[in-house]
Amino acid sequence: MLASSAQQSAPQAIPEDVFPTLLSVLAAVILGGIIIYFVRNWARRTDDTSPGFTLGDLRELRDSGEITEQEFKAARNAMISQVRKQSSPTDDGGSLGDRGRTS
């Protein structure tokens, strides 16, 4: 009787097919995380690409004689204004000092 009660209270063994299943689930989770990481980085990189035509390219065209000094200045000014427009914060009509005040 003592032997039968000892068998009932002993912990049951984990089936052997559980470990491969757990390992495959863990591998799938890790692989999914890696895929998400690379997709997010790829999506961010496409937004932060440099322009296809740079100021250095304009200088080379001017120096080689393919464009005049006036064309260079006009293109340079257009590029600078475009960069300023993209980098300036959106203007909501108020300055930082005016926020939070009610008139």
N, C-alpha and C positions, 0 to 999 in steps of 0.2 A: 504494500500500500504506500509506503514511503517512496518507493522507486517510481510509482506511477504519478505521484504528485510532483516529483522533481522533474519529470519529463514535461509535464504540463506548464510549469513555471519557467522553463528554459526559453530563452529568446529564439524566435524562429529565424532560420537562415534566409538571407535575401536571395531570391532566384537569380541564377547566373545570367539570364537574358536582360536584366535591368541595367547593368553597367554599360553594355554597348548602346542601349537606347539613350541613357543619360549622356554618354559621350557624344552621340550624334546630335542630341538637342543642344548641348553646350557648343559644339562646333558650329551648328547652324546660327546660334545667337552671336557668336564671335564673328562669323563670316558676314552676317547681316549688319553688324556694327561697323565693320570695315567698309562694306559697300556704302553705307550711309555716310560715313566720314568722307570718302572720296567723292561721292556725288555732291555733297554740300560744298566741298572745296572747289570742285569743278564749276558749280553754279556761281560761286562768289568770284572766281577767277574771270569768268566771261564778262562780269560787270565792271571789273577793274582793269580792263585791257588798255594799253596805251594807244594813242591815236596812230593811225596808219601812216600819217604824214607829219613829220616833226619839223621844228624850227631849224634843226640841223640840215634836214633835207632841203629846206628853202635856201639856206646859206650856200649849200653845194650848187644848187641851180643858179643862184646869183653869181657865184664865183666862176662857174663854168661858162657864163654868158647866155644861158638858156632863158633867163628872165632878166628884166631890167631892174635897176635900183628902186624905181617907183613901184613896180609890180611886187618886189620883195617887201617893201614897206607896207603896202596895202594888204598883202597876204599875212604878214607878221601881225599887223594890228587886228586883223580879223581873227587870227588864232588866239591872240591875247584876250580879246573881248569874249570869245567863246569860252576860254578857260575860266575867266572871271565870272561869267554867267553861271557856269556849272558849279563853281566852288563857293559862290556866295550863298548864304543861308536865305531861306524864303522870308520875305518881308511881310509881316502880318500887320503892319501899320503902327506898331508901337516899339519902343526901345525896351531893353532889358530893365531899365530903371523904372519904367512905367507899369510893369506887370504887377498885378496884385493890388494896385490902387484903384479905388472907385472914385469917380468924379461926379 
